[in-house]
Amino acid sequence: MNPADAATMRAVVAHGAGDLRLEERPVPEPGPGEVAVDIRYGGICGSDLHYWRHGAVGEFRLREPLILGHEIVGRVRAAGPGTQAPPPGTPVAVHPLASCGTCRQCAAGRRNTCLDTGYLGSAARDPHVQGGFADVLVVPAERVLPLPEGLDLRLAAVAEPAAVAWHAVRQAGDVRGKRVLVTGAGPIGCLVVAALRAAGAGEITVTDVHDAPLAVAKRVGADSTVRVGGPEAAALEELAADIAIESSGNPAGLRTCVHGVDRGGLVVGLGLLPPGDTPVAANAVITRELRLVGSFRFDVELGEVLRALADGRLPVDPVVTSVLPVARVGEAFELAADPARSCKVLLDFGPTTAP
C-alpha cells in the first residue's frame, strides 16, 4: 500500500493489555497551521511496550483505543491552508511534545515539565493523545523539524530517544573528563553513553543484566561494562564515579547509582521507576552529600541531536538492531520486548512494494 494514494491508512492501535492491532483508519487532512507527514520509520519505545503488555504506563491507563508511537520520522505530505511549512517530500522529524506555552514552567523555558502537556501516543490525557505509528500523521507545523542535509531517515529515527539521553547528560552539567556510571544498557542507556562520549566524558562504565545490550554499549563508547549478578558487580560500590545516570527504571539500578558515586557526587534519575513510592537509600544520600536530580523527556534538544547525528558527533547506528515492516508489528513488539535479542527496533511504514 502507498499511503499517498490511499483513502485509508495503517495504524498500530493498543486496545488493552495484550491487545495490539494493525487497523485501517481514515487518512487525516491538515487544517490551518498543520502539516501532514508521511511516516517512514517509528521506533518502539518502552512506553509502547507497556501499553501493549499492561494496558497502562504507570498510572496512565488506556480508556480508549490508542495509536501508539512517538519516535517518528518521515516526509512532508502536505500543509494546511495558509500554513508556512517545508515543501512536500522534505524529510522531517516530529517533535512529540505539545506544551501550553503559558504556564510557569513554559515561561521558565521548561516546556518538558509543562503543567498542561500532551505527548504523542500517550494515555495521560482524556481523550488520549493519538500517536504516530500510522502511515500519515497531522501535527502543528512548528513541531515539524526538517532534517539536516545528508541525514538518513533511518538514523534520524533514533533522534527522539537520543534527545531524551542528551537532556539527561545536560542535567548532569559539565561531564568533560568525568568518570560516569550508567545503569541500564537498554536503548536509552546506550544513547546516554553516546551522548556522554559526545560531551567529552572521561571514563564511562555501564551495567546491565544481559550481555547483548552491554555489547552495544561498548560499540557506542563505553570504556567498561559490568554484568549485574556477575563477580565484578561487587566492585561497583568502590567505583567512586563523579556522576551516575540511572536509565534502567529499576530501583536496584538507583541503589547502584547512589552507592557507585563518590562522596559529593551527582545522581541523575532518568529511567521511570514503578508506580508509587520507591525506597531510596536516603541516609547514604545525606551522609555522603550526594545530589539527586531528575531528567524528564526533552525540549530543544531534538534539533541539537539531529545536527549531532548529521555531523557524526553522535554515532548511534549500533543501537538500531532490527527494522521490520509494520505488517509484522506483532513480531516487532515481541522482539523489542526481549533485551537479550534487541536494542532499538524500528517499524518501517514504507510502501509494501519497496525493497
Stockholm file with secondary structure:
# STOCKHOLM 1.0

chainA/1-355         MNPADAATMRAVVAHGAGDLRLEERPVPEPGPGEVAVDIRYGGICGSDLHYWRHGAVGEFRLREPLILGHEIVGRVRAAGPGTQAPPPGTPVAVHPLASCGTCRQCAAGRRNTCLDTGYLGSAARDPHVQGGFADVLVVPAERVLPLPEGLDLRLAAVAEPAAVAWHAVRQAGDVRGKRVLVTGAGPIGCLVVAALRAAGAGEITVTDVHDAPLAVAKRVGADSTVRVGGPEAAALEELAADIAIESSGNPAGLRTCVHGVDRGGLVVGLGLLPPGDTPVAANAVITRELRLVGSFRFDVELGEVLRALADGRLPVDPVVTSVLPVARVGEAFELAADPARSCKVLLDFGPTTAP
#=GR chainA/1-355 SS CCGGGCSEEEEEEEEETTEEEEEEEECCCCCTTEEEEEEEEEECCHHHHHHHHHSEETTEECSSCEECCCEEEEEEEEECTTCCCCCTTCEEEECCEECCSCSHHHHTTCGGGCTTCEETTBCSSSSCBCCSCBSEEEEEGGGEEECCTTCCHHHHTTHHHHHHHHHHHHHTCCCBTCEEEEECCSHHHHHHHHHHHHTTBSEEEEEESCHHHHHHHHHTTCSEEEETTSGGGGGGGGCCEEEEEECSCCHHHHHHHHHHEEEEEEEEECSCCCSSCCCCCHHHHHHTTCEEEECCSCSTHHHHHHHHHHTTSSCCGGGEEEEEEGGGHHHHHHHHTCTTTCSEEEEECSCTTCC
#=GC SS_cons         CCGGGCSEEEEEEEEETTEEEEEEEECCCCCTTEEEEEEEEEECCHHHHHHHHHSEETTEECSSCEECCCEEEEEEEEECTTCCCCCTTCEEEECCEECCSCSHHHHTTCGGGCTTCEETTBCSSSSCBCCSCBSEEEEEGGGEEECCTTCCHHHHTTHHHHHHHHHHHHHTCCCBTCEEEEECCSHHHHHHHHHHHHTTBSEEEEEESCHHHHHHHHHTTCSEEEETTSGGGGGGGGCCEEEEEECSCCHHHHHHHHHHEEEEEEEEECSCCCSSCCCCCHHHHHHTTCEEEECCSCSTHHHHHHHHHHTTSSCCGGGEEEEEEGGGHHHHHHHHTCTTTCSEEEEECSCTTCC
//
